[in-house]
Amino acid sequence: MAAQRKLKSIAGRLVRELERKLPAHASAHYAGELSIFKQVLHQKRDSANKTYSLHEPQVYCISKGKDHKKYEFGSKASIALTKNSGIIVGALHFATNTYDGHPLPETLRHTTELVGRRPTVAICDRGFRGPCSIQSTEVVIPKRALKHASTYQKRKVRQRFRRRAGIEAIISHLKFDYRLARNYLKGSVGDSINLMMAAAAFNFKKLMDQLHMLLRLLVYCLVKEHSGLIAPYE
């Protein structure tokens, strides 16, 4: 604590010295940076709208609710995935710290712009509590199974939400395999660009894997046809 107070005192002296000695044109040019410095110096533990980074002041604190990582500092993103093919059809970045259920209408609008048609059903987790439908899209979240529901209906609902849970693994791949865990681009625009590049790379990789499997199958069929033997296929 004493070292932190000492650093804060030194930083305050430097900021005040800059305000005194900078020329008028330079002071006007760096007014934004100086205001960020003063806000960091004056903010306290219980202050609202705190600044957590000097070079990226737009980041905010995100509560994770996990024992190993209770908080993260960055920005939120919403990912939309197709049910069967697993293709990312929507990736939207949010500059403000909003409740998890509020970005859903904007994500659906973004997905409609990219795909060309509006999704009929949006399968979400319990964090997206709110309206049961948004325009023509039905919003479905996990609920307790009805007692009078048939076994087929229960199994269908269970399979639907198992598919939704599969997006968690894809988010992990985006973070650790496609460099979404840390963004090196500047500002909110850089956050959006980084998210779109990671989603595009994921889709391209999935397409390349499918083309690779088709090519191997084609080579296997050609070898079998010309040799009359079953070639080993791994």
trRosetta pair geometry for C-beta under 8 A, 3 or more apart (Angstrom, degrees):
i j d omega theta_ij theta_ji phi_ij phi_ji
1 4 5.6 -54 -149 35 33 112
1 5 6.5 33 154 -18 66 103
2 5 5.8 -53 -149 36 33 110
2 6 6.4 35 152 -21 64 105
3 6 5.6 -52 -148 35 33 114
3 7 6.4 33 154 -17 65 104
4 7 5.8 -54 -148 37 32 110
4 8 6.3 33 153 -19 65 107
5 8 5.6 -55 -147 38 32 113
5 9 6.4 35 153 -21 65 104
6 9 5.7 -53 -150 34 31 112
6 10 6.5 30 153 -17 65 105
7 10 5.7 -54 -147 37 33 110
7 11 6.2 32 155 -18 66 106
8 11 5.7 -53 -145 38 31 111
8 12 6.3 34 155 -21 64 105
8 41 6.4 133 -160 -138 90 80
9 12 5.8 -54 -148 35 30 112
9 13 6.6 31 154 -19 63 104
10 13 5.8 -54 -152 34 32 112
10 14 6.5 31 152 -19 65 106
11 14 5.7 -55 -149 36 34 112
11 15 6.4 32 155 -18 67 105
11 37 7.3 -153 170 -171 106 102
11 41 6.1 -163 110 -93 115 111
12 15 5.8 -54 -146 36 32 109
12 16 6.3 27 158 -14 66 108
12 41 5.5 123 -84 -152 87 143
13 16 6.0 -59 -147 41 29 107
13 17 6.1 29 155 -20 65 109
14 17 5.7 -56 -146 37 29 111
14 18 6.4 32 155 -20 64 104
15 18 5.7 -53 -150 34 31 112
15 19 6.5 31 153 -18 64 104
15 34 6.7 131 -154 -148 97 84
15 37 5.0 179 -104 129 127 132
15 38 6.2 152 174 -73 151 76
15 41 6.7 -110 10 -29 157 152
16 19 5.7 -52 -149 36 34 112
16 20 6.5 31 154 -18 65 106
17 20 5.7 -57 -149 37 33 110
17 21 6.0 0 166 4 69 117
18 21 6.5 -73 -132 50 24 90
18 22 5.5 28 175 -32 68 114
18 30 7.9 -78 164 104 127 141
18 34 6.8 -157 107 -107 128 114
19 22 6.7 -39 -120 23 17 109
19 27 7.0 79 -137 -128 54 119
19 34 6.7 114 -78 -156 92 142
22 26 4.6 -127 -176 95 101 112
22 27 4.4 133 106 -66 121 85
22 30 7.1 -104 -153 48 160 125
23 26 4.7 84 57 15 83 105
23 27 6.7 -149 92 -10 38 90
24 27 5.8 -56 -144 36 27 111
24 28 6.5 25 157 -16 63 106
25 28 5.9 -54 -149 37 31 109
25 29 6.3 33 151 -23 64 107
26 29 5.4 -53 -145 34 34 114
26 30 6.3 4 164 7 69 110
27 30 6.5 -70 -140 53 26 89
27 31 6.6 59 153 -71 61 81
27 34 7.6 -3 -156 -15 71 156
28 31 5.7 -15 -152 -33 34 116
30 33 4.8 -47 -170 43 84 114
30 34 5.7 86 129 -25 88 100
31 34 5.8 -59 -146 40 30 110
31 35 6.3 33 157 -22 66 106
32 35 5.9 -55 -149 33 29 110
32 36 6.7 28 153 -18 63 103
33 36 5.7 -55 -153 34 35 111
33 37 6.5 37 150 -21 66 103
34 37 5.5 -50 -149 33 36 114
34 38 6.4 32 155 -16 67 105
35 38 5.8 -54 -146 39 32 108
35 39 6.3 36 154 -22 65 106
36 39 5.7 -53 -147 35 31 112
36 40 6.5 32 155 -19 64 104
36 51 6.0 165 -158 -153 85 167
36 54 6.3 124 135 -140 126 68
36 57 5.4 -102 -128 -85 130 145
37 40 5.9 -57 -154 35 30 109
37 41 6.5 26 152 -17 64 109
37 54 7.3 37 -85 -129 69 113
38 41 5.6 -55 -146 38 35 112
38 42 6.1 18 161 -8 69 113
39 42 6.1 -67 -141 45 28 100
39 43 6.0 34 162 -35 67 108
39 51 5.4 84 108 1 119 132
40 43 6.1 -47 -136 21 25 112
40 51 5.3 -81 -76 76 84 119
40 54 6.8 -29 -48 -83 156 91
43 47 4.2 -128 -157 52 85 162
43 50 5.1 123 -180 -125 151 90
43 51 6.8 174 -11 28 155 81
44 47 4.8 123 49 -33 65 102
47 50 5.2 107 89 -77 103 96
50 61 7.6 22 63 -12 112 118
51 54 7.5 70 148 -84 120 47
51 57 5.1 -28 -141 -142 110 92
52 59 5.6 -85 65 93 114 102
52 60 7.1 139 7 -119 128 24
52 61 6.4 138 -61 -55 148 86
52 73 5.1 -140 135 -146 152 132
53 56 4.3 1 104 60 140 79
53 57 6.2 -146 79 -79 74 37
53 59 5.2 44 16 37 126 124
53 73 7.1 135 -37 154 112 130
54 57 6.9 5 -145 -67 21 87
56 59 5.0 48 123 -17 109 111
56 186 7.7 -151 -96 -145 90 56
56 187 7.5 -161 -129 -81 81 33
58 75 7.2 3 124 -72 98 124
58 95 6.2 -52 179 -163 125 93
58 187 6.7 68 12 -149 141 57
58 188 5.5 -84 132 -55 166 95
59 73 5.3 62 149 165 127 85
59 74 5.4 -44 -143 -115 110 22
59 75 6.2 -107 -121 -45 65 81
60 73 7.3 -158 98 -147 20 65
60 74 7.8 -44 51 74 54 24
60 75 7.0 77 29 -94 87 62
60 96 7.5 45 -9 -157 152 40
60 97 4.4 -109 106 -46 152 122
61 71 5.5 -19 -168 -167 98 121
61 72 7.7 146 -158 78 51 38
61 73 5.8 -29 -99 -98 58 76
61 97 7.6 3 62 -96 50 155
62 71 6.7 141 72 -161 49 64
62 72 4.7 -22 62 66 105 88
62 73 7.2 179 15 -86 83 24
62 74 6.6 -39 1 51 127 77
62 76 6.5 143 -106 -68 136 90
62 97 6.7 -161 -88 -127 76 112
63 70 7.0 -30 -149 163 69 72
63 71 5.9 -35 -104 -102 48 76
64 69 5.3 7 60 109 161 86
64 70 5.9 179 50 -175 95 20
64 71 6.3 -163 4 -87 93 19
64 72 5.8 78 -50 -11 115 99
65 70 7.2 64 -66 -143 14 62
66 69 5.2 17 78 58 115 70
66 70 6.6 -150 63 -86 56 40
67 70 7.4 6 -132 -66 17 83
69 72 6.6 35 160 -60 115 91
74 183 7.5 119 -145 14 113 112
75 93 6.2 45 122 -170 127 98
75 94 6.5 -172 173 76 98 60
75 95 6.5 -32 -142 -121 135 32
75 188 7.3 122 -90 -120 168 79
75 191 5.3 13 52 -154 144 156
76 93 7.6 145 91 -157 49 55
76 94 4.8 -14 75 54 97 113
76 97 6.8 115 -12 -122 119 54
76 98 6.9 -117 51 43 149 79
76 100 8.0 -145 -155 -101 147 65
76 103 7.3 -154 121 -36 127 152
77 91 6.7 0 179 -171 114 78
77 92 6.8 162 -158 83 67 43
77 93 5.1 -30 -103 -101 87 63
77 94 7.0 -173 -88 12 34 80
77 180 7.9 -87 37 -174 161 124
77 191 7.9 -153 -73 165 108 103
77 195 5.2 -176 -128 -120 141 139
78 90 7.1 -28 115 128 92 106
78 91 7.5 171 85 -147 55 35
78 92 4.8 -9 55 59 99 95
78 94 7.0 61 -14 -25 100 111
78 103 4.8 -163 -51 126 144 136
78 104 7.6 -172 -147 -86 149 43
78 106 7.6 122 38 86 153 95
78 107 4.3 -95 124 -88 142 130
79 88 6.2 -59 -164 -135 97 108
79 90 6.9 143 -166 90 33 73
79 91 5.7 6 -111 -105 69 75
79 167 6.4 168 97 -174 119 120
79 170 7.2 -168 142 106 152 115
79 171 6.3 -170 21 -87 154 94
79 174 7.5 -162 -92 -11 150 164
79 199 7.3 -177 -126 -100 98 118
80 88 7.0 107 76 -162 57 63
80 89 5.3 -67 106 72 104 80
80 90 3.0 31 32 47 123 114
80 91 7.4 -129 26 -54 76 46
80 107 5.7 153 -51 168 115 109
80 108 7.8 133 -95 -87 146 45
80 110 7.7 168 2 86 137 100
80 111 4.7 -56 88 -83 168 130
80 119 7.7 -142 -168 -35 130 148
81 86 6.3 -11 -175 -146 112 45
81 87 7.2 155 -153 75 65 33
81 88 5.8 -39 -98 -99 72 55
81 89 7.0 137 -118 17 20 83
81 166 7.8 -133 114 93 154 95
81 167 5.1 -174 14 -102 146 110
81 170 6.5 113 -92 60 148 164
82 85 4.8 10 91 49 136 91
82 86 6.4 -77 66 -22 87 12
82 87 4.9 24 13 47 122 80
82 89 5.8 82 -48 -17 88 123
83 123 7.2 84 -99 12 103 135
83 160 7.9 -35 -144 -140 124 72
83 163 5.5 37 -160 151 78 148
84 163 7.9 -32 -76 -143 44 141
86 166 7.4 -78 -109 129 106 132
86 170 7.1 -175 -167 -82 99 139
86 206 6.9 -164 100 -133 104 152
87 203 5.7 57 -151 -121 86 101
87 206 6.8 -158 -98 85 73 154
88 91 6.0 26 165 -48 124 108
88 170 7.5 171 -69 164 104 137
88 199 4.5 -128 115 -160 151 101
88 202 5.8 63 -2 84 132 126
88 203 5.7 -111 41 -58 93 104
89 111 5.3 62 122 -144 98 97
89 114 6.0 167 179 96 72 127
89 115 5.3 21 -171 -64 124 116
90 107 5.5 100 147 -175 140 83
90 108 7.9 -27 -113 -92 168 23
90 110 5.1 112 -146 101 105 102
90 111 3.6 -52 -65 -79 131 90
90 114 6.3 180 -87 30 67 140
90 115 8.0 -52 -54 -25 91 107
91 110 8.0 -118 53 136 30 138
91 195 5.1 -175 154 150 115 102
91 196 5.8 162 87 -94 125 54
91 198 7.7 -176 -162 72 158 88
91 199 4.0 -134 -35 -45 156 157
92 103 6.9 177 94 -180 124 120
92 106 6.3 -179 153 125 162 101
92 107 5.3 -148 26 -102 137 73
92 110 4.8 161 -70 11 126 171
92 195 7.7 -14 112 125 2 149
93 188 7.1 166 123 -172 128 80
93 191 4.9 151 -166 125 154 103
93 192 4.4 -134 31 -89 135 68
93 195 5.0 174 -57 5 108 153
94 97 7.9 124 118 -89 113 22
94 98 5.8 -84 166 19 149 115
94 103 5.6 -92 -64 -97 142 131
94 106 7.9 110 -90 83 104 149
95 188 4.6 -1 -105 -128 112 139
95 191 7.7 143 -94 60 70 145
98 102 4.6 -105 164 71 120 130
98 103 5.9 127 87 -48 134 90
99 102 4.8 92 63 -9 85 109
100 103 7.3 -59 -167 23 34 101
100 127 3.9 -25 101 157 148 118
100 128 6.3 -98 125 -71 94 60
101 104 6.1 -29 -172 -9 52 119
101 124 8.0 93 -115 156 77 154
101 127 6.3 -160 -54 141 81 63
101 128 4.4 133 -112 -141 81 45
101 129 5.5 -79 -78 50 152 49
101 130 4.6 152 165 -24 134 122
102 105 7.9 -47 178 21 48 95
102 130 7.8 135 -76 -70 48 154
103 106 5.4 -67 -162 50 63 110
103 107 5.5 65 141 -29 89 106
104 107 5.6 -56 -142 37 31 112
104 108 6.3 32 160 -19 66 104
104 122 6.8 115 -164 146 114 158
104 124 6.9 -34 -105 -83 131 150
104 128 5.6 86 -61 -145 138 120
104 130 7.3 -175 34 51 140 142
104 134 6.6 -175 123 -33 108 158
104 139 7.0 46 165 -112 153 129
105 108 5.8 -54 -148 36 32 110
105 109 6.5 32 154 -18 65 105
105 134 5.3 -156 -96 -159 84 143
106 109 5.6 -51 -148 36 34 113
106 110 6.3 35 153 -19 65 105
107 110 5.6 -53 -146 37 32 112
107 111 6.3 33 154 -19 65 106
108 111 5.7 -53 -145 37 32 112
108 112 6.3 36 154 -22 64 105
108 118 6.8 40 173 -151 100 92
108 119 6.4 -110 -137 36 93 106
108 122 6.5 -70 -86 -72 113 142
108 134 6.0 152 23 99 163 136
108 135 7.7 179 124 36 144 117
108 137 5.6 -128 -141 9 145 165
109 112 5.7 -53 -150 34 31 113
109 113 6.6 32 152 -20 63 104
110 113 5.8 -53 -152 33 33 112
110 114 6.6 24 154 -13 65 108
111 114 5.9 -61 -148 40 33 106
111 115 5.8 7 165 0 71 116
111 118 7.8 94 96 -134 97 50
111 119 6.2 -1 115 -20 140 112
112 115 6.4 -63 -128 49 24 94
112 116 7.5 -117 -178 57 54 3
112 117 6.8 -90 -139 119 75 15
112 118 4.6 -3 -103 -90 118 70
112 119 7.6 -114 -71 -3 80 70
115 119 7.9 73 50 -54 157 79
118 135 7.1 -74 -174 100 157 128
118 136 5.8 93 103 68 141 111
118 137 6.1 -116 159 -58 107 103
119 122 5.8 95 105 -68 134 79
119 137 5.4 51 86 -120 81 118
120 136 7.1 -54 -121 136 59 92
120 137 6.5 -179 -165 -119 15 62
120 138 6.7 8 153 18 63 95
121 137 6.9 164 -93 -164 14 74
121 138 4.9 -22 -111 65 70 98
121 140 6.0 6 -171 -3 103 121
122 134 7.4 3 15 31 142 115
122 137 5.3 45 -16 163 107 120
122 138 7.0 -177 24 86 70 46
122 139 5.1 -20 68 -108 106 64
122 140 6.9 168 81 23 50 74
123 140 5.1 -26 -107 72 63 107
123 160 6.0 -151 -116 164 143 97
123 161 6.8 -160 -174 -97 121 56
123 163 7.1 50 93 86 162 100
123 164 4.3 -128 130 -79 116 123
124 127 7.3 -110 161 63 106 73
124 128 3.6 -30 147 37 149 146
124 139 6.3 -12 12 -165 123 90
124 140 7.0 148 24 74 71 51
124 141 5.3 -35 78 -89 87 85
124 164 7.1 -162 -93 -155 7 140
125 128 6.4 108 61 7 53 94
125 141 6.6 47 151 -141 15 92
125 142 6.9 -6 -144 5 53 107
125 164 6.8 169 -63 143 74 127
126 129 6.5 14 178 -53 61 97
126 141 5.6 109 -95 179 48 122
126 142 6.0 -59 -57 50 93 96
128 139 6.7 -132 133 -172 121 122
128 141 6.0 -167 71 -84 92 122
129 141 6.9 -33 -86 -16 60 175
130 139 7.3 -23 74 115 88 165
131 134 6.1 116 86 -69 125 72
131 139 6.5 100 97 27 67 141
132 138 7.0 -18 153 -154 76 71
132 139 5.7 -160 -169 57 30 94
133 136 7.7 -31 180 -155 112 10
133 137 6.5 161 -160 84 70 48
133 138 5.2 -35 -103 -108 91 50
133 139 6.0 -164 -86 8 30 86
134 137 5.0 -14 65 63 83 103
134 139 6.2 68 -8 -42 94 115
140 160 7.2 -33 122 142 147 138
142 161 5.2 75 -85 -127 100 150
145 149 5.8 -106 179 43 91 139
145 154 5.3 36 -145 -119 141 101
145 157 6.9 157 -105 77 95 147
146 149 4.2 106 70 -28 95 105
149 153 4.4 -117 -176 88 103 130
149 154 5.4 124 115 -55 121 85
149 157 7.9 -10 172 -2 157 138
150 153 4.8 97 55 7 78 101
150 154 7.1 -143 95 -3 42 87
151 154 5.7 -55 -148 38 33 111
151 155 6.2 31 155 -18 67 108
152 155 5.8 -57 -146 38 29 109
152 156 6.3 30 155 -21 64 108
153 156 5.7 -54 -146 35 30 112
153 157 6.4 28 157 -16 64 106
154 157 5.9 -57 -148 38 30 109
154 158 6.2 31 153 -20 65 108
155 158 5.6 -54 -145 37 32 113
155 159 6.3 32 156 -18 65 105
156 159 5.9 -54 -147 36 29 109
156 160 6.5 34 152 -24 62 105
157 160 5.6 -52 -150 31 33 115
157 161 6.6 17 159 -7 66 106
158 161 6.4 -64 -150 42 29 99
158 162 6.3 33 152 -23 65 108
159 162 5.5 -53 -145 34 33 115
159 163 6.7 37 155 -21 63 101
160 163 5.9 -56 -161 31 30 111
160 164 6.9 29 145 -17 63 103
161 164 5.1 -42 -148 32 46 116
161 165 6.5 52 151 -23 67 98
162 165 5.6 -49 -149 32 35 113
162 166 7.1 51 148 -33 59 95
163 166 5.6 -41 -162 12 38 120
164 167 6.3 -36 -177 4 47 111
165 168 6.0 -27 -178 5 59 114
166 169 6.0 -45 -168 30 55 109
166 170 6.9 53 140 -16 73 105
167 170 5.2 -55 -152 39 47 115
167 171 6.2 53 149 -24 73 99
168 171 5.7 -48 -149 32 33 112
168 172 6.7 35 150 -19 62 103
169 172 5.5 -52 -153 35 36 115
169 173 6.5 37 149 -19 66 102
170 173 5.5 -49 -149 35 36 112
170 174 6.4 40 150 -21 65 102
170 202 7.2 80 -167 -165 98 148
171 174 5.5 -50 -149 34 34 114
171 175 6.5 33 152 -20 64 105
172 175 5.7 -55 -149 35 32 111
172 176 6.2 -10 168 13 68 112
173 176 6.8 -75 -132 53 24 83
173 177 4.8 -25 -169 29 69 125
173 178 6.7 49 140 -1 72 104
173 202 6.9 107 113 -117 115 116
174 177 7.2 -37 -76 54 12 83
174 178 5.0 -46 -143 53 48 120
174 180 4.4 5 146 15 87 147
174 198 5.0 84 -160 155 94 125
174 199 7.1 5 -122 -77 128 59
174 202 6.1 -39 -90 -61 87 139
175 178 7.6 40 8 53 12 76
175 180 4.8 -81 -97 75 43 94
175 181 4.0 75 -176 -66 86 86
176 181 6.0 48 -74 -35 54 131
178 198 4.1 117 131 -149 119 87
178 201 5.0 162 -138 84 118 128
178 202 5.8 -57 -59 -58 160 89
179 182 7.2 -65 -171 58 71 69
179 194 7.5 -105 116 -164 94 102
179 198 6.4 -146 67 -94 70 107
180 183 7.6 3 -154 -67 43 84
180 194 6.8 140 -119 146 64 100
180 195 6.7 68 -130 -109 110 58
180 198 4.3 53 -66 -120 107 169
183 190 6.2 132 162 132 121 101
183 191 5.7 20 -170 -105 174 63
183 194 4.4 -156 -125 16 106 175
184 190 7.9 -108 95 173 36 131
184 194 7.8 136 36 -96 57 134
185 189 7.7 -102 142 100 117 68
185 190 2.7 -171 124 -163 98 111
185 191 7.1 -161 80 -47 106 34
185 193 5.7 -100 139 68 171 117
185 194 5.2 -167 22 -48 126 108
186 189 7.5 8 92 64 69 91
186 190 4.6 134 55 -31 34 145
187 190 5.1 109 56 9 63 100
187 191 7.3 -108 114 -5 43 88
188 191 5.3 -46 -151 29 40 117
188 192 6.6 39 152 -17 67 100
189 192 5.8 -53 -153 36 35 110
189 193 6.3 34 151 -18 66 106
190 193 5.6 -53 -142 38 34 111
190 194 6.1 36 158 -21 67 106
191 194 5.9 -56 -147 36 27 110
191 195 6.5 26 155 -18 63 107
192 195 5.8 -57 -149 36 30 111
192 196 6.3 24 157 -14 66 108
193 196 6.0 -59 -146 40 30 106
193 197 6.2 29 157 -19 66 109
194 197 5.9 -56 -145 38 28 110
194 198 6.4 28 157 -19 63 107
195 198 5.9 -57 -150 36 29 109
195 199 6.4 24 156 -14 65 108
196 199 5.8 -55 -145 40 32 109
196 200 6.1 32 156 -19 66 108
197 200 5.8 -54 -142 39 30 110
197 201 6.2 32 157 -20 64 106
198 201 5.8 -54 -147 36 29 111
198 202 6.5 33 153 -22 62 104
199 202 5.7 -52 -151 32 32 114
199 203 6.6 29 153 -15 65 105
200 203 5.8 -56 -150 38 33 109
200 204 6.2 32 154 -18 67 107
201 204 5.7 -54 -143 39 32 111
201 205 6.2 35 157 -21 65 106
202 205 5.9 -55 -149 35 28 111
202 206 6.6 27 153 -18 62 105
203 206 5.7 -54 -150 36 33 111
203 207 6.4 32 153 -17 66 106
204 207 5.6 -54 -148 38 33 112
204 208 6.3 35 153 -20 66 105
205 208 5.7 -52 -145 37 32 112
205 209 6.5 35 154 -21 63 103
206 209 5.8 -51 -151 33 32 113
206 210 6.7 31 152 -17 63 105
207 210 5.7 -55 -151 36 34 110
207 211 6.4 31 153 -16 67 106
208 211 5.7 -54 -145 40 33 110
208 212 6.2 38 154 -24 65 105
209 212 5.6 -52 -147 33 30 115
209 213 6.6 30 154 -17 63 103
210 213 5.8 -53 -150 35 32 110
210 214 6.5 31 152 -16 64 105
211 214 5.6 -54 -147 38 34 111
211 215 6.2 36 154 -21 66 105
212 215 5.7 -53 -147 35 30 111
212 216 6.5 29 156 -16 64 106
213 216 5.8 -54 -147 37 31 110
213 217 6.4 32 154 -18 64 106
214 217 5.7 -56 -148 38 32 111
214 218 6.3 34 153 -21 66 105
215 218 5.6 -52 -148 34 32 112
215 219 6.4 31 154 -17 65 104
216 219 5.8 -51 -146 37 33 110
216 220 6.3 36 153 -21 64 106
216 233 7.4 120 160 -155 105 100
217 220 5.6 -53 -147 35 32 115
217 221 6.4 31 154 -18 65 105
218 221 5.8 -55 -149 36 31 109
218 222 6.4 30 154 -18 65 107
219 222 5.8 -55 -147 37 32 111
219 223 6.3 30 157 -17 66 107
220 223 6.0 -56 -146 38 28 108
220 224 6.3 26 156 -18 63 110
220 231 6.2 -151 -140 66 70 113
220 233 5.0 27 -114 -99 134 129
221 224 5.8 -57 -146 39 30 111
221 225 6.2 29 156 -22 65 108
222 225 5.8 -56 -145 35 29 110
222 226 6.3 12 163 -7 66 111
223 226 6.4 -65 -142 44 27 99
223 227 5.8 -4 172 7 66 120
223 231 4.4 -3 120 -16 135 149
224 227 6.7 -68 -128 51 19 92
224 228 7.6 73 178 -99 52 8
224 229 7.0 -122 -129 79 58 39
224 230 6.1 17 -116 -109 106 47
224 231 6.1 -120 -66 6 73 93
225 228 8.0 10 177 -66 18 47
227 231 6.9 89 50 -56 145 101
